[in-house]
Amino acid sequence: MTLPRSPAIGMAGLLLATTAWGSLFLASKPVLPHVDPVWFTLLRYSIATLGFMLVLRLRGPIPWGALRQHGRRLAGLGFIGYGVFSAMVLVGLAHSVPSHGAVIMATMPITTQLVRWALDGQRPSRSAIASTLLALVGVVMVSGALAHRAAGAQASTLVGDLTALAGTLGWIAYTRGAARLPELDVISFSALSALASWPLLLIATLLLAAFGLAPVPAADAAWHAWPALVYIGLVPTVFGVLAYNFGVRTLGVVTSTAFLNFVPVSVLLIGAAMGSRPALHELAGVMLVVSGLLVHTLSQRAASKLDGGKAAQRPVPAGDIDRNALVCRSPRPQRLLSIARMRRSSS
């Protein structure tokens, strides 16, 4: 079963993904004092890989041929997007607070546009930059990064925040890689990249543990953390990644990363559902984030309509006339086919 790639369904998938990722920060923070971020990442994606492959198998035969054909690329993208991104963000979260992690996640729209500008020469439009900055201001307000906090919340270190910021480049690389493998659908790409990269995650974890950089978690600590690990491995990881990759295929890389601004908003909404009353600055930030997303979406639609209008006005070369299109759309197909043949012979 294939979902229709309509913009509305793509937006719904992105909102569900960012909501699931918002819950990731809340569920991960209590586990990090007991499980090292590197081992956390390995356990998380061990569970997630099983979940991905189960979803892929339930849908139909597993495309082993695609894994053999794109195995190295899938392994590299999965290692960078799943392993490096997750581990570095968790390291930053261990030294910081969830609000800082949410803000750093929300910088990815700007970083993505800068990466595209640097690597692809695609300069972002003024409306895209303005909407991203507007949403980012809202993100900062939602997180309370500018508000006075207790001494415990001020324990964030610059090293931890910079580590998490650098880790976001891994997810941007993974997102770009997903868009460049259109022959693999969302489920296949997500599952095969997880499966191909899992041995690399295991090797990297064991090497870091051997050098004392990733302490092996105690058995009792891992046992007490398993409910959170199972939740994180299935909901924010399997479901969140599938929903996000579907949004990338439907709406594109830039629009999809713009929805990452909703991550701190989802943290606020989840907290409110759990009985935490939002503050005034948090509500104001939500409005700015939503406004930024609306401005971005409307500007993207306007640009698409403008490009489509220019393409419709562009003359079609004689050699590019589609014979089947002439037959289907014209009430006099034979006459038009004759004209097409004459134009081709004259050219």
N, C-alpha and C positions, 0 to 999 in steps of 0.2 A: 504494500500500500504506500503510495507516494502522496505527500501533502501538497496541495496547490501552493505555488509560490506567489501568493498575493501579498502586497505591502502590509495589509492589516494583520495577516497571520505571521509575517516576519517580525513586525513590531511586538506582537504578543509573545512570540518566542524570546525576543531580546529582553522584554520586561520580566518574563519568568526566569530567564537565566540570571539576570542581574539581581533579582530578589533572592534566588538560591545562593548566589555568591555573597550577598549581604549576610545571610545566615551563617556562611562559612566563617566569617570573622568572629561572630558571637560563639560559635561552637568550638573553634580552634583555640581561642585564648586560654581556657582552663586546662587544655591538654598539654600545651607547650612546656610548662614547668616540669612535666614528667616524661615527655617524649621529645627527643631531639628533632629539630625541623627536617633534617635529612632523612632520618628513619620515619618520621611522620609522613614525608612525601612518598617514600617507598611503600609503606603500609597502605597509604591512601590509594595509590595507583595500582597496587596489587588487587585491592578490592574493586577498583574502578575498571581495570582491564577485564576481570571476570564479568562485570556487569555489561561492559561494552560488547564483549563477544557473545554474551547471552542474547542481548537485543539483536545483534547482527544475525545470529543463528535462527532466532524466532522469525525473523523477516524472510529468510530464505537461505539458499546455499551460501557459504562463506566464500568470497572472491579471493581464493588463494593465488590466482594468477596475477591479480593486481598487487598483492603483497610481494610476489617475486619480482614483478616489474619495477615497482617503486619502493622496494624495501629499504634501501639506504636513505632515500629522501624522507620516507615516513619515519624511520628511526631517528634521524637527525631532528626533524621538526618536533616529534613527540618528546625527545629528550630536552630540547630547548623550551618548548611550550609547556609541557607537563612538569618535567623535572626541575630545570633551572628556575623557571618562573615561580613555581610553587615553593621550592626550598628557600629562595631568596626573599620572597614575600613573607614567609613564615619566620625567617630569621629577623626580618625587620619588625614583624608583629611581636616577637618575643622580647625585643628591646624597646618597644614602643607601646602605643595604645591603639585599639581598633579604629578610632576616629582618624588617626594619622594614616593607617592603612587604607581607609576608604578614600581619603583625599588623594593619596598616591595612585590608587586605581583610577581615579577620575582624571588624572593627568594624561592618560593614554590617548584620548582623542587629539590633544595638541601634539603629543609625541608622534603619533601615527602620521599626522599631516606633515610634520617636519621630516620624518623618515621618507615619506613619499616625495617630498620636495627635493631632498638630498639624493635619493637613489633613482627616482623616476622622472625628476624634472617637472612634477605636477605641482605648481604653486597653488596653495589653498586660496579660495575666494575670500573676499572681505566678509561676506555674510557667514561663511563657515568659521572663520576666526572669531568673529563677533559673537556668534551663538555659543561657541565653545568656551570663550572667556566668560560669557554671562552664566553659563551652567557651572563653570568652575568656581565663580564667586559664590554661587548658591551652595555648592558642595562644601566650601570652606565654612560657610555659615552653619550648615547642617551639622558638620562635624564638631563645631564649637572650638575649632583650633585657635580662634582669636579671642575666645572668652577666658576668663580667669578660672583656673582649675585647682584642684587640691594638689598637695605636694606629690602624692603618688602618681597622679596623671602627668606631672611635669618630668617624670623620669625618662622620657623619650630621649634617645641619643641620636646625634646627627649621623653616626655610622649606620645605625639600624635603618633610619629613614632613607639614606642614600642607597643602602643595599636593596631595599624594597623597590626604590625607584629604578635602579639598574635592572632589577629582575623583570620589570614590566616590558623591557625590550624583548625578552624571550617570548612573551605572549603575542607581541606585535609581529614578530617573525613567524610564529605559528599561524597567526591569522592570515598573513600574506601568503604563506605556503598553502593554506587551505583554498584560497581563491585561485591559486595557480594550478590546481589539480581538479579541473571541472569534471573529468571523467569519473571521479569518485564522488558518490553522493555523501550526504552529511554523516549517516550512520557508518558507512564504510570507512570514510576518512578518519573519523573519531576513533573507531574501534581498531583499525589497522595501525594507526600511528601509536596508539597506546600499547598494542601487542608488540610492535617492532621495537619500541623504545624501552620496554620493561627490562630486557637483559642489560641495557646500558645503565639504567637506574640502579639495578642490583650491583653491578660491578663498581659503579661510582660510590655507592653507599659503603660497600665492603672496603674499598680503598681508603675512603675517608675515616672509617672506623679503625682500620689498621694503623693509620697515622695519628690516631687520637683526636681527630677533628670532629667525629660524630659518635659520641658515646652510645653504646648499645643500651636501650631502655631496659629497666628491670622487668622481670616477668609479671610481677604484681601490678606495676604501673601500666604496662600494656594491657593487662586484663581489665583493669578498672576503666581504661580509656576506650575499650573496644566499642561501646555503643556510639560514642561520638565519632570514632573512626569509620564505623559502618555507615553512619548517616552522611558524613563528609564524603566518603568514597562513592556513595550512590546518588545522593540528591544534588549537592553543589557540583560534583564532578561529572557523573554520567549524565544526569538529566540536564544540568546547567550547560555542559559543553555541547551536547546534542542540540539544545535549543539555541545556543549562541551561534554554532556553525550553520544552522538553518537560517538564522538571521543574516549571516554574512553572505550566504548564497542568494538570498532573496533581495537584500537591500544594499549590499556592497560593504567594503571594509570601513570606509570613513563613517558612514551612517551608523554602522553597527557599533563601532568603538565610541560614538557619541553617546550611546545608551549606557555606557559604563558610568556616566555621571549619576545614574540612578542607584548605584550600589549603596552609597551612604544614606540615600533617601530610604532604601529598603531596610537598612539597619534601624533607622528611626521608626519606620512603620511597624517592624517586628517588635521593637521595644515597646511601642505604644500598645500593641496587641497583648503584650505580656504584663501590662499594667503600669508602664513607665510613661508619665504624662509629658508630652513634648513641650519644650520651651518656645517662647515667642521667636527667638532667632532661628530655631530649627524650622518652624512653620514658614517663616519668611524665606529661608533657604530652599525649602521644597518648591515654593512658587517660582523662584529664580531658575531652579533646575528644570522644571516643567516648561517654563518659558523658553529657555535655551534649546531644549529638545524640539519644541514646536517651531521655533525660528529656523533651526537647522533642517528639519523635515520639509517645511514649506519652501525653503530656498533650494533644496535638492529637487523637489518636484518642479519648481519653476525652471530650473536649469535643464531638467530632462525634457520638458515641453518645448523649450527654446531650441534645444539640439534636435528634437524630433521635427520641429517646423522647418529648420534649416535643411535637414536631410530630405524632407518632402519637396522643397523647392529646388533642390539640386538636380540638374539635368542628368538623365540616365544615358550612358553611352550605348551605342547600337549593339555592341557585343555583349552587354549585360542584360539584355531583355530576356525575361523568363518566359519561355514558351508556355509552360503550364499555367502561369499566372494569367497570360493573355486568354487562354482557353476558358479558364474558370470565371474571369471577371468581365468578359466582353460578350455582348449579345451577338456579335458577328465575329466569331473566332477565326474563321477561314480568311476573311479579308485582312484582319490584323496580322495573322501569321504571314500572309503574303507581303505586307508592308515590312514586317521584321526581316524577312529574307532579303528583300530589296535593299534595306539599309545595311545589312551585314555584307552583302556582295559589293555595295558601293564603298564600304569602309575598308 
